[in-house]
Amino acid sequence: MRESKKIEGRRNFIKTGFAGLTGALLAPPLAMKDKSPLNSQKKDRKFIYRTLGKTGIKLPIVSMGTYGATSVTNLALDAGIVHIDTSADYNEGNDERMFGKVFKNRPRDSFVIGTSIGMWQFRQAEQIKKAISVEKLREYIEGSLERLDMNTIDIYYLGGIRHKEIAEHEPYLKILTEYKKAGKLSFLGVTTHTNEPEIIRAATDSGVYDVVLTAYNFKKKNRDEIKEAIAYAAGKGMGIVAMKTQAGVYWDGKEKKKMINMKAALKWALQDENIHSAIPSFKNSDQLYEALSVMENLALTPQEKADLQLDQGSSSTGLFCSQCEECLPQCPANLDIPTLMRSYMYAFGYDNPAKARKTLDYLDISKVPCTDCNSCRVKCASGFDIKRKVMDIARLKDVPKEFLAG
């Protein structure tokens, strides 16, 4: 009886509401279907380069984030992409293994690889310290070196930092510095998409880190504060890389009828000259070449400004959660709402149900507390219907992992 209910739940999940999921699960990767000849796209392409702070590395302002985008890596490198960003957290380390194979056939000085240990899944600083000991951090670093099959990683990040205390944690800094001195890590960094201004400043003031990879886009509630922190860090010689520049991809919800102007969103972030590069992900050549085309002219046209609704703001809540955490003290069930909203965005905005499921699994939701609430008390700063979205994404836990495309 129990098993039949599970099966029925899986059927209902796939049949109702999860727009595009079956395509993501069953269709071959988009890049496999794309036959666009590289030379016709690459011809006379303009590149803008910026120096990644005190690292001295000169990069095109468009780099490549890689979750779900591994199939176009060779195409991206051939098109002029230099910097590839991945993580030990992606696909159980298999992304790193794949990149190790790709890079094996390329000169070591022709690419810059960044990777990280993920810490985003822990809400409290003490949880991180307990789960990731000094020995565990060593294991992560050695594991990345082995999977990438490299003697040196160009940029190694502590990933998903939301606590100043972790960015400054002396035992971590000691290990990272040790590996840098040994030549196994060329440069050190942190990534953050929560409490960004404080983390950026803490990393800068530590005197240990060289690079910050931060969420930064036109829909961020605290974008002005992030911009100020970025300027402070860049002024001190920090390299700055932007992520989450596409702001959830859609203006509307899972209906996905109103797509954000991707080119305009990327331009918006890169207009800040303190952003040395950005790492959008590409699932096919069209997306790759569209991103590269922003370098033809970074100025936003009147239409692009209108598309981003920069003057009037937006009444559409979309899929992007700013991770402001204002919701946390409001929920009587103590749900980790920001992480649930990130899972929702991965599933519906980025068409990446595998990443959504992995994010969801860290929360260990055996029962969704929202079912016990007649009405939701949480007032989201972004205007999300929290209960509806939580109930919606929680259904993903009933889909077998083997059905989810990575």
Summary of the structure (lengths in Angstrom):
residues: 406
radius of gyration: 20.7
end to end distance: 30.8
largest distance: 63.5
contacts: 1313
relative contact order: 0.13
helix: 48%
strand: 12%
